[in-house]
């Protein structure tokens, strides 16, 4: 990753210049175009240091929460922004964030605004973060905005942890089941096959099928591993395409059990982000654009972008969201009431709180549903293998008893 110097004209017609951290000139141009800027020139300004490239510790959401909270506290206490950043740069444990904080401080001393300095690190500070800081600087409430950002990111991190924790147990159990099944088929079944061959006679059909599967797996094990790896690689590349990602996101929203959970998660994220931006003084159009980028789902992103186009043409927010079919009727009606009463931020906040609880309940129900299914799967697969192995032995015992 490198620093690139750019010269461009902003949407107000003023010529601006600065630096951005990116992987290529094309990425810099794309970032500037998204900010509605006309690009004049982009030149590479040197490589990013090892810390900024990410060779040190990765910057987690929790690190940004602590950064925002501490910075808000110091500014609220009357410490100037530059001094606050200097103090943070000395005590932040994450070496990447510590280096970036020092660089941001130097940029501010050189004459850049706080949001312009943060915009050099799009991989660390999202559009949401940068635009809220910009609104905080313009309104003189930077400490309050940073505190809201910290609260928002805390709730976002808590929501992510709920989803991950609900899926960890089933994933571990399924992984163990796959490993145990593979060991039985590759190591144990061939041993029994040798015993059966020495005894002679015709084996029961389940045992024949089991031995056939074991032989195929042993013979083509490496090829199967390579095929799975190739499939994963091709699938990941397909997801990198716009059409592929959209089709996958549309499919995942329709999957039973998981689909409703992901839809609720998307609604909760949309409402929380939108509410936080509106409350911080970001314009509705800018807020919708930022929300679309942070949705994490291409179907939701398209719905929000279509809403943005409709709002620019004078329509209320609720109507295009209702047409999309992505957002539940309760959500669109509450947004409509919020628009009519001038309490949009309050309604969005209530929607976010409601769907946070819905996601929590759905995640718990999902875990309760998956656990018996996984146990049943283990019993059927491993139990079936054991029964197929012992059927010939039972048959021989019966013949000997006669």
C-alpha positions in Angstrom: 0.0 0.0 0.0 1.3 3.5 -0.9 0.5 7.2 -0.3 -0.8 9.0 -3.4 -0.8 12.7 -3.8 -3.9 14.0 -5.7 -5.2 17.3 -7.1 -9.0 17.6 -7.7 -12.0 19.9 -7.8 -14.6 19.3 -5.1 -18.4 19.6 -5.6 -18.2 23.3 -4.6 -15.9 24.0 -7.5 -12.8 24.6 -5.3 -9.4 23.0 -6.2 -8.1 20.8 -3.4 -5.0 18.7 -3.0 -3.9 16.1 -0.5 -2.8 12.5 0.1 -4.6 9.2 0.3 -3.5 5.7 1.4 -4.4 3.1 -1.2 -3.2 0.1 -3.2 -3.3 1.8 -6.7 -4.0 5.0 -8.5 -7.3 3.5 -9.7 -8.4 3.1 -6.1 -7.6 6.7 -5.3 -9.6 7.9 -8.3 -12.5 5.7 -7.3 -12.4 7.1 -3.7 -12.4 10.7 -5.0 -15.2 10.0 -7.5 -17.4 8.7 -4.7 -16.8 12.0 -2.9 -18.1 13.7 -6.1 -14.7 15.2 -7.0 -13.2 15.8 -10.4 -9.7 14.4 -10.5 -6.9 16.3 -12.1 -3.9 14.3 -11.2 -2.8 11.4 -9.0 0.9 10.7 -8.2 2.5 8.1 -6.0 4.0 9.7 -2.9 6.0 6.8 -1.4 5.3 3.6 0.3 3.5 3.4 3.6 5.5 2.4 6.6 5.4 -1.2 7.8 3.0 -0.3 10.6 0.5 1.4 8.3 0.7 -1.5 5.9 -0.6 -3.7 8.7 2.5 -5.8 9.5 1.9 -5.1 13.1 -1.3 -5.7 15.0 -4.6 -5.4 13.1 -6.8 -2.5 14.1 -10.0 -4.0 15.6 -13.3 -2.3 16.2 -12.6 -2.3 19.9 -9.4 -0.4 19.4 -11.3 2.4 17.6 -13.9 2.4 20.4 -11.2 3.1 23.0 -9.6 5.7 20.6 -12.8 7.6 20.2 -13.9 7.4 23.8 -10.5 8.6 25.2 -10.2 11.4 22.6 -13.8 12.5 23.4 -13.0 12.6 27.1 -9.8 14.7 26.6 -11.5 17.2 24.3 -14.4 17.5 26.7 -11.9 18.2 29.5 -10.6 21.2 27.5 -7.4 19.6 26.1 -6.7 20.9 22.5 -7.1 18.3 19.7 -3.4 18.2 18.7 -2.3 17.7 22.4 -5.0 15.0 22.8 -3.8 13.1 19.8 -0.2 13.5 21.1 -1.2 11.9 24.4 -3.1 9.1 22.7 -0.1 8.4 20.4 2.0 7.8 23.4 -0.3 5.4 25.2 -2.2 3.4 22.5 -1.1 -0.2 22.7 -1.9 -1.1 19.0 1.2 -0.1 17.1 -0.6 0.5 13.8 -3.2 2.8 15.4 -0.4 4.5 17.5 1.6 5.3 14.3 -1.6 6.5 12.4 -2.5 8.7 15.4 0.9 10.3 15.3 0.6 10.9 11.6 -2.8 12.5 11.9 -1.5 14.8 14.6 1.3 15.9 12.3 -1.1 16.5 9.4 -3.3 18.7 11.6 -0.3 20.7 12.7 0.5 21.1 8.9 -2.9 22.7 8.3 -5.3 19.9 7.5 -8.6 19.5 9.3 -9.2 16.4 11.5 -11.5 14.7 9.0 -9.1 15.4 6.1 -6.3 13.8 8.1 -8.4 10.8 8.9 -9.5 10.4 5.3 -5.9 9.4 4.4 -6.6 6.1 6.1 -9.8 4.7 4.5 -8.8 1.2 5.5 -9.0 2.2 9.2 -11.5 5.0 9.4 -14.8 4.4 7.5 -16.9 7.0 5.6 -19.2 6.9 8.6 -16.4 7.8 11.0 -15.0 10.6 8.7 -18.3 12.2 8.0 -19.4 12.2 11.6 -16.1 13.8 12.6 -16.6 16.4 9.8 -20.1 17.2 11.2 -18.6 17.4 14.7 -15.9 19.9 13.6 -18.5 22.0 11.7 -20.9 22.1 14.7 -18.3 22.5 17.4 -19.5 19.3 19.1 -16.5 17.0 18.2 -16.4 15.5 21.7 -20.1 14.6 21.6 -19.8 13.2 18.1 -16.8 11.0 19.1 -18.7 9.8 22.1 -21.6 8.8 19.9 -19.2 7.1 17.5 -17.8 5.1 20.4 -21.3 4.1 21.6 -22.3 3.2 18.0 -19.2 1.0 17.5 -19.7 -0.7 20.9 -23.2 -1.7 20.0 -22.0 -2.8 16.5 -19.3 -4.9 18.1 -21.7 -6.5 20.6 -24.1 -7.4 17.8 -21.3 -9.0 15.8 -20.2 -11.0 18.8 -23.7 -12.3 19.3 -23.8 -13.6 15.8 -20.3 -15.1 15.9 -20.9 -16.8 19.3 -24.2 -18.4 18.1 -22.3 -20.0 15.2 -19.1 -21.1 16.8 -20.5 -24.1 18.7 -22.3 -25.6 15.6 -19.2 -25.0 13.5 -16.9 -26.7 15.9 -19.3 -29.7 16.2 -19.6 -30.0 12.4 -15.9 -29.7 12.0 -15.3 -32.5 14.6 -17.9 -34.7 12.9 -16.1 -34.3 9.5 -12.7 -35.1 11.0 -14.0 -38.2 12.9 -15.9 -39.4 9.8 -12.8 -39.0 7.6 -10.6 -40.9 10.2 -13.1 -43.8 10.3 -13.3 -44.0 6.5 -9.6 -43.7 5.8 -8.0 -45.6 8.8 -10.6 -47.8 10.5 -12.7 -49.2 7.6 -9.6 -50.5 5.6 -8.6 -52.5 8.7 -12.1 -54.2 8.8 -12.0 -54.7 5.1 -8.9 -56.8 5.5 -10.6 -58.9 8.1 -13.7 -59.3 6.0 -11.6 -60.4 2.9 -9.9 -63.1 5.0 -13.2 -64.5 6.2 -14.7 -64.6 2.7 -18.4 -64.6 1.9 -20.8 -61.9 0.7 -20.9 -58.8 2.7 -24.2 -57.0 3.6 -25.1 -54.1 1.2 -24.5 -51.3 3.8 -21.0 -52.7 4.4 -20.3 -52.9 0.7 -21.3 -49.3 0.2 -19.2 -48.2 3.2 -16.1 -50.0 1.8 -16.7 -48.5 -1.7 -16.9 -45.0 -0.2 -13.7 -45.7 1.8 -11.8 -46.9 -1.2 -12.9 -43.9 -3.3 -11.9 -41.5 -0.5 -8.5 -43.1 0.0 -7.7 -43.3 -3.7 -8.8 -39.7 -4.5 -8.2 -38.0 -1.2 -5.5 -35.6 -2.5 -7.6 -34.9 -5.6 -10.7 -34.2 -3.4 -8.7 -31.8 -1.2 -7.4 -30.0 -4.3 -10.9 -29.9 -5.8 -12.3 -28.4 -2.6 -9.5 -25.8 -2.5 -10.1 -24.9 -6.2 -13.8 -24.6 -5.6 -13.3 -22.3 -2.6 -10.9 -20.1 -4.7 -13.2 -19.9 -7.6 -16.2 -19.1 -5.4 -14.3 -16.3 -3.6 -13.3 -14.8 -7.0 -17.0 -15.0 -8.1 -18.0 -13.2 -4.9 -15.6 -10.4 -5.8 -17.7 -9.6 -8.9 -20.6 -7.3 -8.6 -23.1 -9.7 -10.1 -21.7 -12.7 -8.1 -21.9 -10.8 -4.8 -25.4 -9.6 -5.5 -26.7 -13.0 -6.4 -25.1 -14.6 -3.3 -26.4 -11.9 -1.0 -29.9 -12.3 -2.5 -29.7 -16.1 -2.1 -28.5 -15.9 1.5 -31.4 -13.6 2.5 -33.8 -16.3 1.2 -32.2 -19.2 3.0 -34.6 -20.6 5.7 -33.6 -19.8 9.3 -30.4 -18.0 8.4 -32.1 -15.6 5.9 -34.5 -14.0 8.5 -31.7 -13.6 10.9 -29.4 -11.8 8.4 -32.3 -9.6 7.3 -32.9 -8.5 10.9 -29.2 -7.9 11.3 -29.2 -5.8 8.1 -32.2 -3.7 9.3 -30.6 -3.2 12.8 -27.3 -2.1 11.2 -29.1 0.2 8.7 -31.3 1.8 11.4 -28.4 2.3 13.9 -26.1 3.8 11.4 -28.7 6.1 9.8 -29.9 7.2 13.3 -26.3 8.0 14.4 -25.6 10.0 11.3 -28.8 12.0 11.3 -28.4 12.8 15.0 -24.9 14.0 14.4 -26.0 16.5 11.8 -25.1 14.7 8.6 -27.5 15.5 5.8 -30.1 12.9 4.8 -28.5 12.4 1.3 -25.0 12.0 2.7 -26.3 9.7 5.4 -28.1 7.4 2.9 -25.0 7.2 0.8 -22.8 6.3 3.8 -25.4 3.7 5.0 -25.5 2.0 1.6 -21.7 1.5 1.8 -21.7 0.1 5.3 -24.7 -2.3 4.9 -22.5 -5.3 4.2 -25.2 -6.7 1.8 -25.5 -5.8 -1.9 -29.3 -6.3 -1.9 -29.7 -3.9 1.0 -27.1 -1.5 -0.6 -29.0 -1.4 -3.9 -32.3 -0.7 -2.0 -30.7 2.2 -0.1 -29.1 3.6 -3.3 -32.5 3.5 -5.0 -34.0 5.3 -2.0 -31.2 7.9 -2.3 -32.2 8.5 -6.0 -35.9 8.8 -5.0 -35.2 11.2 -2.2 -33.1 13.4 -4.5 -36.2 13.6 -6.7 -38.4 14.7 -3.8 -39.9 11.5 -2.5 -40.0 10.6 1.2 -37.6 8.0 2.5 -40.2 5.4 3.5 -41.8 5.0 0.1 -38.8 3.6 -1.9 -37.7 1.5 1.1 -41.2 -0.1 1.2 -41.1 -0.8 -2.6 -37.8 -2.6 -2.3 -39.3 -5.5 -0.3 -36.2 -5.7 1.8 -37.4 -3.8 4.8 -40.4 -5.0 6.9 -43.6 -3.0 6.8 -43.2 -2.0 10.5 -39.8 -0.4 9.7 -41.0 1.6 6.7 -44.2 2.8 8.6 -42.1 3.9 11.6 -39.8 5.8 9.3 -42.8 7.4 7.6 -44.1 8.5 11.0 -40.7 9.8 11.9 -40.5 11.9 8.7 -44.0 13.3 9.2 -43.4 14.3 12.9 -39.8 15.5 12.5 -38.6 12.7 14.8 -36.8 10.5 12.2 -33.7 10.0 14.4 -35.8 8.9 17.4 -37.8 6.4 15.3 -34.6 5.0 13.7 -33.1 4.6 17.2 -36.2 2.7 18.4 -36.1 0.5 15.3 -32.5 -0.3 15.9 -33.1 -1.2 19.6 -36.0 -3.4 18.6 -34.1 -5.3 16.0 -31.0 -5.6 18.2 -33.2 -7.6 20.6 -34.7 -9.5 17.7 -31.3 -10.5 16.5 -30.3 -11.6 20.0 -33.4 -13.7 20.3 -33.1 -15.2 16.8 -29.4 -16.0 17.4 -30.3 -17.9 20.6 -33.2 -19.7 18.8 -30.8 -20.6 16.0 -28.3 -22.1 18.4 -31.1 -24.1 20.1 -32.3 -25.4 16.7 -28.8 -26.3 15.4 -27.6 -28.2 18.4 -30.1 -31.1 18.1 -29.7 -31.2 14.4 -25.9 -31.5 14.7 -26.2 -34.2 17.3 -28.7 -36.1 15.1 -26.3 -35.7 12.2 -23.4 -37.1 14.3 -25.5 -40.0 15.4 -26.7 -40.9 12.0 -23.4 -40.7 10.2 -21.1 -42.2 12.8 -23.7 -44.6 14.1 -24.3 -45.7 10.5 -20.6 -46.4 9.9 -20.3 -48.4 13.1 -23.5 -50.5 12.3 -22.2 -51.1 8.7 -18.9 -52.4 10.1 -20.4 -54.7 12.6 -23.2 -56.2 10.4 -20.9 -58.9 8.9 -19.7 -59.8 12.5 -23.3 -60.2 13.6 -24.0 -62.3 10.5 -21.1 -64.6 11.2 -22.1 -64.9 14.9 -25.6 -66.0 13.8 -24.2 -68.6 11.4 -21.9 -70.0 14.1 -24.8 -70.2 16.5 -26.7 -72.5 14.1 
